[in-house]
Amino acid sequence: MQLVQEQKGNGLTLRIHALTHVTRFSHGSDGLNESREMDGRFTVEAELHGSGVLIEPGAFQYSVGQVQAAVEQQQQGGFLRRAIATAGTGESAFATRFTGQGKVWTEPTRRHFIIAESTGDAGDDMILDDRAFYLAQDTMQLGVHTHNTVSGALSGNGLRQPKLTGRGIFVVESPVPVSEVEVIELNGRDSVIVDGDMILMYSASLRVELRPLVRGVRNAMRSGEGLVFVISGTGTVFLTPTHRNVSVASTGLT
């Protein structure tokens, strides 16, 4: 494996590894050598030394050390990607919590991972794409945020998305590598108009509106565009503008 990213927090270290495979062997002065290449899969290692992690159900692979696991109910209305159906009903969902001393490894996947950190300040809460949450330090809380500004656009209950609050480090699952993620800082004067499929996460302090790209039915038909998100206010937006194309970084091909 090849280390891609590492970040240390209070009682927890997170590492992202790229899986590799041997492409050829060779003999050198120091013995038998091997050449390795990434095969396009990634895994997350969580080293626990006093803290704990909440992991998306089904993502656990194995643990080593004195590690305890428990299924915990998230806050009312909270949800994980694989329990998204419960969010629409307002029911609570469950997460797997690992604590103790040791290491926890997640299942390999061909999607990319990004480690981020939250200070716990009110302006540092993040709204995530439904498919983005993967792992978080257990000092953080995963809940649900309802956009009242888009109520009725998709359903009678409005648009709901995962909301991550609290202080700690966390991992989001991305369709593109971190080098292809575009980070936009909004200063309160500008706005971002974007296809919702391109949004990875954004500050909870931002205002979100869902509307047609152009006004009028005839103009909308001519443009070929449907509904878009209009994001404004002060905060940060993380976009994945390349995720509709299969990139070399995503496939491991050259």
C-alpha positions as CSV (number, residue, x, y, z in Angstrom):
1,M,0.0,0.0,0.0
2,Q,1.0,3.6,-0.5
3,L,0.2,6.4,1.9
4,V,-1.8,9.1,0.3
5,Q,-2.9,11.4,3.1
6,E,-2.5,11.5,6.9
7,Q,-3.9,13.8,9.6
8,K,-3.6,13.7,13.4
9,G,-6.3,14.7,15.8
10,N,-6.9,14.5,19.5
11,G,-6.6,10.8,20.2
12,L,-7.0,9.8,16.6
13,T,-4.9,9.5,13.4
14,L,-6.5,9.0,10.0
15,R,-4.6,7.7,7.0
16,I,-5.7,7.1,3.4
17,H,-3.9,4.4,1.6
18,A,-3.8,3.5,-2.1
19,L,-3.7,-0.2,-2.8
20,T,-0.9,-1.3,-5.1
21,H,0.1,-4.4,-7.0
22,V,3.4,-5.8,-8.2
23,T,4.1,-5.1,-11.9
24,R,7.6,-6.7,-12.2
25,F,10.5,-8.1,-10.2
26,S,14.2,-7.4,-10.7
27,H,17.5,-8.4,-9.1
28,G,19.7,-5.7,-7.6
29,S,22.8,-5.5,-5.4
30,D,20.5,-5.5,-2.4
31,G,18.6,-8.6,-3.5
32,L,15.2,-9.1,-5.2
33,N,13.3,-5.8,-5.9
34,E,9.7,-5.3,-7.0
35,S,8.0,-2.5,-8.8
36,R,4.5,-1.6,-7.8
37,E,1.6,0.5,-9.2
38,M,-1.6,1.7,-7.7
39,D,-4.6,-0.3,-8.8
40,G,-7.2,2.4,-8.3
41,R,-8.5,1.3,-5.0
42,F,-8.3,3.1,-1.7
43,T,-8.8,2.3,2.0
44,V,-8.9,4.3,5.3
45,E,-7.0,3.5,8.4
46,A,-8.1,4.9,11.7
47,E,-5.5,4.6,14.5
48,L,-7.3,5.0,17.8
49,H,-5.3,6.2,20.9
50,G,-8.0,7.3,23.3
51,S,-10.7,8.6,20.9
52,G,-13.2,6.8,18.7
53,V,-14.7,6.9,15.2
54,L,-18.2,6.6,13.7
55,I,-18.1,4.6,10.4
56,E,-20.7,4.3,7.7
57,P,-22.5,0.9,8.1
58,G,-21.0,-1.8,5.9
59,A,-17.6,0.0,5.5
60,F,-15.7,-1.9,8.2
61,Q,-13.1,-4.4,7.1
62,Y,-11.1,-5.4,10.2
63,S,-9.5,-4.1,13.4
64,V,-6.3,-4.8,15.3
65,G,-5.7,-4.1,19.0
66,Q,-8.0,-3.5,21.9
67,V,-10.9,-2.1,19.9
68,Q,-14.5,-2.3,20.9
69,A,-17.5,-1.9,18.5
70,A,-21.0,-0.8,19.3
71,V,-24.0,0.2,17.2
72,E,-25.2,3.7,18.2
73,Q,-28.3,5.6,17.3
74,Q,-27.6,9.1,15.8
75,Q,-29.4,12.2,16.8
76,Q,-33.1,12.4,15.9
77,G,-33.4,12.8,12.1
78,G,-29.7,11.9,11.5
79,F,-28.8,9.6,8.8
80,L,-26.1,7.9,6.9
81,R,-26.0,7.3,3.1
82,R,-27.2,3.7,3.4
83,A,-30.0,4.8,5.7
84,I,-31.1,7.7,3.6
85,A,-34.7,6.4,3.3
86,T,-35.2,7.0,7.0
87,A,-34.3,10.7,6.7
88,G,-37.4,11.4,4.7
89,T,-39.6,10.1,7.5
90,G,-37.7,11.9,10.2
91,E,-36.6,8.7,11.9
92,S,-33.2,8.3,13.4
93,A,-30.5,6.0,12.0
94,F,-27.5,4.1,13.3
95,A,-23.7,4.2,13.0
96,T,-21.0,1.8,14.1
97,R,-18.7,3.3,16.7
98,F,-15.2,2.0,17.4
99,T,-13.3,2.9,20.5
100,G,-10.2,1.8,22.4
101,Q,-6.5,1.4,21.4
102,G,-5.7,0.0,18.0
103,K,-6.4,0.3,14.3
104,V,-9.5,0.1,12.3
105,W,-9.5,-0.5,8.5
106,T,-12.3,0.1,6.0
107,E,-13.2,-1.9,2.9
108,P,-11.3,-1.0,-0.3
109,T,-13.2,1.1,-2.8
110,R,-12.5,2.7,-6.1
111,R,-13.9,6.0,-4.9
112,H,-11.5,8.6,-3.4
113,F,-11.2,9.8,0.1
114,I,-10.5,13.3,1.5
115,I,-9.6,14.0,5.2
116,A,-10.9,17.3,6.6
117,E,-11.0,18.9,10.0
118,S,-13.6,21.0,11.8
119,T,-12.9,23.4,14.6
120,G,-16.3,23.0,16.1
121,D,-17.1,26.7,15.7
122,A,-20.6,27.6,14.6
123,G,-19.5,28.7,11.1
124,D,-17.5,25.4,10.6
125,D,-20.5,23.1,10.3
126,M,-20.7,21.3,6.9
127,I,-23.5,20.1,4.7
128,L,-22.5,17.0,2.8
129,D,-23.7,15.4,-0.4
130,D,-25.8,12.3,0.4
131,R,-23.1,10.1,-0.9
132,A,-20.1,11.9,0.8
133,F,-20.1,10.9,4.5
134,Y,-17.8,8.0,5.3
135,L,-16.1,8.4,8.7
136,A,-15.9,10.9,11.5
137,Q,-14.4,11.2,14.9
138,D,-16.9,10.4,17.6
139,T,-16.6,13.9,19.0
140,M,-18.7,15.0,16.0
141,Q,-22.4,14.6,15.4
142,L,-24.1,13.6,12.1
143,G,-27.5,15.0,11.7
144,V,-29.9,16.2,9.0
145,H,-30.4,19.7,7.6
146,T,-33.6,20.7,5.9
147,H,-33.4,23.5,3.3
148,N,-36.6,25.5,3.8
149,T,-35.7,27.6,0.7
150,V,-36.2,24.6,-1.6
151,S,-39.3,23.3,0.2
152,G,-41.8,22.0,-2.3
153,A,-39.2,21.8,-5.1
154,L,-38.5,18.2,-4.6
155,S,-41.1,17.1,-2.0
156,G,-43.4,18.5,0.6
157,N,-40.7,18.1,3.3
158,G,-38.1,20.1,1.4
159,L,-34.6,18.9,0.5
160,R,-32.7,17.1,3.3
161,Q,-28.9,16.5,3.5
162,P,-26.5,15.2,6.0
163,K,-25.0,17.8,8.4
164,L,-21.8,17.3,10.3
165,T,-21.2,19.4,13.4
166,G,-18.7,19.4,16.3
167,R,-14.9,19.4,16.6
168,G,-12.8,16.7,15.1
169,I,-11.4,15.1,11.9
170,F,-13.5,13.3,9.4
171,V,-13.4,11.6,6.0
172,V,-15.6,12.2,3.0
173,E,-16.0,10.0,0.0
174,S,-15.3,11.7,-3.3
175,P,-15.8,10.7,-6.9
176,V,-12.6,12.5,-7.8
177,P,-9.1,12.8,-6.2
178,V,-8.4,15.8,-4.0
179,S,-6.4,17.4,-6.7
180,E,-9.6,17.7,-8.8
181,V,-11.7,19.2,-6.1
182,E,-12.4,22.9,-6.6
183,V,-12.6,25.0,-3.4
184,I,-14.6,28.3,-3.7
185,E,-14.6,30.8,-0.9
186,L,-17.7,33.0,-0.9
187,N,-17.4,36.5,0.6
188,G,-21.0,37.4,1.0
189,R,-21.2,39.3,-2.4
190,D,-20.8,36.6,-5.0
191,S,-22.8,33.4,-5.5
192,V,-22.2,30.0,-7.1
193,I,-24.7,28.5,-9.6
194,V,-24.1,24.8,-10.0
195,D,-25.5,21.4,-11.0
196,G,-26.3,19.6,-7.7
197,D,-24.3,16.5,-8.9
198,M,-21.1,18.6,-8.6
199,I,-21.5,19.6,-5.0
200,L,-19.3,17.6,-2.5
201,M,-19.9,19.7,0.6
202,Y,-20.3,23.3,1.7
203,S,-20.5,25.5,4.8
204,A,-23.8,25.2,6.7
205,S,-23.8,29.0,7.0
206,L,-24.5,29.4,3.3
207,R,-27.9,30.0,1.8
208,V,-29.1,27.5,-0.9
209,E,-31.9,28.0,-3.5
210,L,-33.0,25.4,-6.0
211,R,-34.4,27.0,-9.2
212,P,-34.3,26.7,-13.0
213,L,-31.1,28.1,-14.6
214,V,-33.2,30.5,-16.8
215,R,-36.6,31.9,-16.1
216,G,-39.6,30.8,-18.2
217,V,-40.6,27.4,-19.6
218,R,-39.6,28.1,-23.2
219,N,-36.2,29.4,-22.2
220,A,-35.6,26.4,-19.9
221,M,-36.4,24.1,-22.8
222,R,-34.0,25.9,-25.1
223,S,-31.2,25.9,-22.6
224,G,-31.4,22.1,-22.0
225,E,-30.7,22.7,-18.3
226,G,-32.9,21.6,-15.5
227,L,-32.9,22.8,-11.9
228,V,-29.6,24.3,-10.5
229,F,-28.4,25.2,-7.0
230,V,-27.7,28.8,-6.2
231,I,-25.4,29.1,-3.2
232,S,-24.7,32.5,-1.6
233,G,-23.5,34.0,1.6
234,T,-20.2,33.6,3.5
235,G,-18.5,30.2,3.6
236,T,-16.8,27.5,1.5
237,V,-18.1,25.4,-1.3
238,F,-16.3,22.2,-2.4
239,L,-17.1,21.1,-6.0
240,T,-16.2,18.1,-8.1
241,P,-16.5,19.5,-11.7
242,T,-14.6,16.5,-13.3
243,H,-16.5,13.6,-11.8
244,R,-18.6,12.9,-14.8
245,N,-15.5,12.0,-16.8
246,V,-13.4,8.9,-16.0
247,S,-10.0,10.3,-15.2
248,V,-6.6,8.6,-15.2
249,A,-6.3,9.1,-11.5
250,S,-9.7,7.4,-11.0
251,T,-8.9,4.3,-13.0
252,G,-5.2,3.9,-12.3
253,L,-4.6,3.6,-16.1
254,T,-1.8,5.3,-18.0
